[in-house]
Amino acid sequence: MDVESFVKSTDARQRSQHLPAVIDSCDLLSLADLEQASARVKSGAHWRICLEATARTLLPMALKAKALLAEPIHSKGGLIWNLYKGRGCHADRASYRGILLSDELFKAVKKAQRVRLLPYAIAAFSKQQYGGLPGRGTDLAAHVVRTFIEFLKALGLCGGVIFVDAVSAFYCIIRQLVAPVETSDEEIARLMASLQLPPSAMHALAEHLKEAPAVCQAGVEAHDSAFYAEALSSNWLAADGRSGWAQTRVGTRPGDT
């Protein structure tokens, strides 16, 4: 798909979205939400010179995007840059991870929206699920594992811990299971091909897709769920040192909020 066709199709999709006749002001982001989110963006000291001015600059864009469920197309993607992991041979591709260099301004809007979703995530996540939640970092997971091992030693029991590292985890998320993203038979077939799943798994995946997505099961408000789905639609990326760009239909945006 060329750039012009992609922009036109994205614009047509956004314009055709079903919007409520009246939008509750509680569903929209406030100036205080954006000011607090701007303070958390790791973009250098210039953001913190005047947080109120930054928030006021973001407010019109945030209100329009949230009310109309139309995220700006330039914030839906970015440049994939290879970042050295800090270990391994510099000449080995496995020693690098992809990070998305995207629109810094709209990152604050996404952070503000993320704060609204956190209470639902805290309630829905397993108590043994760590990372991504305040007060439940991966360091706590390491502490739990060590405590478990010491507990076994003290009782003289046998036990084991299995460590699993999901390869290309950012790119393997099935968005339709997370948010109410539009799905067609063609889209399911495309998902199967991109994830290299056997044909026998297609029916199982189709049955899962009939269920309500995770954000809806967690009780997230309808407008917030729709805005989250919008953030996972019409995504694109370009790679450093390569011409052209690609539209992504599976996975989340690596390095993004």
C-alpha positions as CSV (number, residue, x, y, z in Angstrom):
1,M,0.0,0.0,0.0
2,D,1.4,3.4,-0.9
3,V,1.4,6.3,1.5
4,E,-1.5,8.2,-0.1
5,S,-3.8,5.1,-0.1
6,F,-2.8,4.4,3.5
7,V,-3.6,8.0,4.6
8,K,-7.0,8.0,2.7
9,S,-8.0,4.6,4.1
10,T,-7.1,5.7,7.7
11,D,-9.1,8.9,7.3
12,A,-12.1,7.0,5.9
13,R,-12.0,4.5,8.8
14,Q,-11.8,7.2,11.4
15,R,-14.6,9.2,9.9
16,S,-16.8,6.1,9.8
17,Q,-16.5,5.3,13.5
18,H,-19.6,5.2,15.6
19,L,-19.5,8.1,18.1
20,P,-22.0,8.7,20.9
21,A,-24.4,11.6,20.5
22,V,-23.1,13.0,23.8
23,I,-19.6,12.5,25.2
24,D,-19.2,12.7,29.0
25,S,-16.5,15.1,30.0
26,C,-15.2,12.4,32.4
27,D,-14.3,10.4,29.3
28,L,-11.9,13.1,28.1
29,L,-8.4,14.0,29.3
30,S,-8.1,17.1,31.4
31,L,-5.4,19.7,31.7
32,A,-4.2,18.2,35.0
33,D,-4.0,14.7,33.4
34,L,-1.8,16.0,30.6
35,E,0.4,18.1,33.0
36,Q,1.1,15.1,35.2
37,A,1.8,12.9,32.1
38,S,4.1,15.5,30.7
39,A,6.2,15.4,33.9
40,R,6.7,11.7,33.3
41,V,7.9,11.9,29.7
42,K,11.6,11.2,29.6
43,S,12.6,13.7,27.0
44,G,15.0,16.1,28.6
45,A,14.7,19.2,30.8
46,H,12.9,21.3,28.2
47,W,9.6,19.5,29.0
48,R,9.8,20.6,32.6
49,I,10.5,24.3,32.1
50,C,6.7,24.9,32.1
51,L,4.5,21.8,32.4
52,E,1.4,23.9,32.3
53,A,2.3,25.5,28.9
54,T,3.1,22.0,27.6
55,A,-0.2,20.6,28.8
56,R,-2.1,23.6,27.2
57,T,-0.4,22.9,23.9
58,L,-1.4,19.3,24.1
59,L,-5.0,19.8,25.2
60,P,-6.7,20.7,21.9
61,M,-5.0,17.7,20.2
62,A,-5.8,15.3,23.1
63,L,-9.5,16.5,23.2
64,K,-10.0,16.0,19.4
65,A,-8.3,12.6,19.3
66,K,-10.2,11.3,22.3
67,A,-13.6,12.8,21.4
68,L,-13.5,11.8,17.8
69,L,-11.5,8.5,18.3
70,A,-9.1,9.7,15.7
71,E,-5.4,9.5,16.8
72,P,-3.2,11.7,14.5
73,I,-1.6,9.5,11.8
74,H,1.9,10.8,12.5
75,S,1.7,9.5,16.0
76,K,0.6,6.0,14.9
77,G,4.1,5.0,14.0
78,G,7.8,6.0,13.8
79,L,11.3,4.9,13.1
80,I,12.5,1.6,14.3
81,W,16.1,2.0,15.6
82,N,18.4,-0.9,16.6
83,L,19.4,-0.4,20.3
84,Y,22.3,-2.4,21.7
85,K,21.2,-4.5,24.7
86,G,24.5,-3.9,26.5
87,R,25.8,-7.5,26.2
88,G,26.9,-9.8,23.4
89,C,28.8,-9.3,20.2
90,H,28.3,-5.9,18.5
91,A,28.2,-7.7,15.1
92,D,25.5,-10.1,16.2
93,R,21.9,-8.9,15.4
94,A,20.6,-10.8,18.4
95,S,22.5,-8.3,20.6
96,Y,20.2,-5.6,19.5
97,R,16.5,-4.8,20.2
98,G,14.2,-2.6,18.1
99,I,13.0,0.6,19.7
100,L,10.4,2.9,18.2
101,L,11.3,6.6,17.9
102,S,7.9,8.2,17.8
103,D,6.1,11.5,18.3
104,E,7.2,12.8,21.7
105,L,4.3,15.2,22.2
106,F,1.6,12.5,21.7
107,K,3.5,10.2,24.1
108,A,2.3,12.4,26.9
109,V,-1.3,11.9,25.7
110,K,-0.8,8.2,25.7
111,K,0.7,8.2,29.2
112,A,-2.3,10.2,30.5
113,Q,-4.7,7.6,28.9
114,R,-2.6,4.8,30.4
115,V,-3.1,6.2,33.9
116,R,-6.9,5.8,33.3
117,L,-6.5,2.1,32.4
118,L,-4.2,1.2,35.3
119,P,-7.0,0.6,37.9
120,Y,-8.7,-1.9,35.5
121,A,-5.3,-3.6,34.9
122,I,-4.6,-3.8,38.6
123,A,-7.9,-5.5,39.2
124,A,-7.7,-7.8,36.2
125,F,-4.1,-8.9,36.3
126,S,-3.0,-12.0,38.3
127,K,-1.5,-11.3,41.7
128,Q,1.6,-13.2,40.4
129,Q,1.9,-10.9,37.3
130,Y,4.7,-8.4,37.6
131,G,5.9,-5.6,35.4
132,G,4.0,-2.6,34.0
133,L,2.1,-1.9,37.2
134,P,3.0,0.6,40.0
135,G,4.6,-1.2,42.9
136,R,4.8,-4.5,41.0
137,G,8.0,-4.3,39.0
138,T,10.1,-7.1,37.7
139,D,12.5,-6.7,40.7
140,L,9.6,-7.9,42.9
141,A,9.2,-11.0,40.7
142,A,12.9,-11.8,41.2
143,H,12.4,-11.5,45.0
144,V,9.4,-13.9,44.9
145,V,11.4,-16.5,42.9
146,R,14.4,-16.3,45.4
147,T,12.0,-16.5,48.3
148,F,10.4,-19.6,46.8
149,I,13.8,-21.3,46.3
150,E,14.8,-20.4,49.9
151,F,11.5,-21.8,51.2
152,L,12.1,-25.1,49.4
153,K,15.6,-25.3,50.8
154,A,14.4,-24.7,54.4
155,L,11.9,-27.5,54.1
156,G,14.2,-29.9,52.2
157,L,11.8,-30.1,49.3
158,C,12.6,-30.4,45.6
159,G,11.3,-27.8,43.2
160,G,12.2,-25.9,40.1
161,V,11.7,-22.6,38.3
162,I,11.2,-22.4,34.5
163,F,12.3,-19.2,32.8
164,V,10.7,-18.5,29.4
165,D,11.9,-15.7,27.1
166,A,9.2,-14.9,24.5
167,V,11.0,-14.2,21.2
168,S,9.9,-11.0,19.5
169,A,7.2,-10.5,22.2
170,F,6.3,-7.0,21.0
171,Y,5.4,-8.3,17.6
172,C,3.4,-11.4,18.7
173,I,0.5,-9.8,20.5
174,I,-2.8,-10.5,18.8
175,R,-4.5,-7.1,19.1
176,Q,-8.0,-8.4,18.6
177,L,-7.7,-10.3,21.8
178,V,-6.8,-7.2,23.7
179,A,-9.0,-4.4,22.3
180,P,-12.1,-4.2,20.1
181,V,-10.1,-3.9,16.8
182,E,-12.0,-4.7,13.6
183,T,-11.5,-8.3,12.4
184,S,-12.4,-10.0,9.2
185,D,-11.7,-13.5,7.8
186,E,-8.9,-12.0,5.7
187,E,-7.4,-10.4,8.8
188,I,-7.5,-13.7,10.7
189,A,-5.7,-15.5,7.7
190,R,-3.1,-12.7,7.7
191,L,-2.6,-13.1,11.4
192,M,-2.1,-16.9,11.0
193,A,0.5,-16.3,8.3
194,S,2.4,-13.6,10.2
195,L,2.6,-15.7,13.4
196,Q,3.4,-18.9,11.4
197,L,0.6,-20.8,13.1
198,P,-0.6,-24.1,11.6
199,P,-3.9,-24.2,9.7
200,S,-5.4,-26.4,12.5
201,A,-5.1,-23.4,14.9
202,M,-7.3,-21.1,12.8
203,H,-10.6,-22.4,14.2
204,A,-9.3,-22.2,17.7
205,L,-8.1,-18.6,17.1
206,A,-11.5,-17.7,15.5
207,E,-13.3,-19.0,18.6
208,H,-11.1,-16.9,20.9
209,L,-11.8,-13.8,18.8
210,K,-15.6,-14.3,19.3
211,E,-15.0,-13.6,23.0
212,A,-15.0,-10.1,24.4
213,P,-11.4,-8.6,24.2
214,A,-9.4,-8.2,27.4
215,V,-10.2,-4.5,28.0
216,C,-13.9,-5.1,27.7
217,Q,-13.7,-8.1,30.1
218,A,-11.8,-5.9,32.6
219,G,-14.8,-3.4,32.6
220,V,-13.1,-0.5,30.9
221,E,-15.5,2.2,29.8
222,A,-16.8,1.9,26.2
223,H,-15.2,5.1,25.0
224,D,-11.8,4.3,26.6
225,S,-12.0,0.8,25.0
226,A,-12.7,2.4,21.6
227,F,-9.8,4.8,22.0
228,Y,-7.5,2.0,22.9
229,A,-8.6,0.1,19.8
230,E,-8.0,3.3,17.7
231,A,-4.4,3.4,19.1
232,L,-3.9,-0.2,17.8
233,S,-5.3,0.5,14.3
234,S,-3.6,1.9,11.2
235,N,-0.1,1.6,12.7
236,W,3.0,1.9,10.6
237,L,6.8,2.0,10.9
238,A,9.9,2.7,9.0
239,A,13.3,1.1,9.5
240,D,16.6,2.9,9.9
241,G,18.7,2.7,6.7
242,R,15.9,1.3,4.6
243,S,13.6,3.0,2.1
244,G,9.8,2.7,2.3
245,W,7.6,1.8,5.3
246,A,5.3,-1.0,6.5
247,Q,1.9,-1.2,8.0
248,T,1.7,-3.4,11.1
249,R,-1.4,-5.5,12.0
250,V,-0.1,-7.6,14.8
251,G,1.8,-6.8,18.0
252,T,2.3,-3.6,19.9
253,R,4.5,-0.7,19.2
254,P,8.0,-1.5,20.6
255,G,9.4,1.1,22.9
256,D,6.1,3.0,22.9
257,T,3.8,3.6,25.8
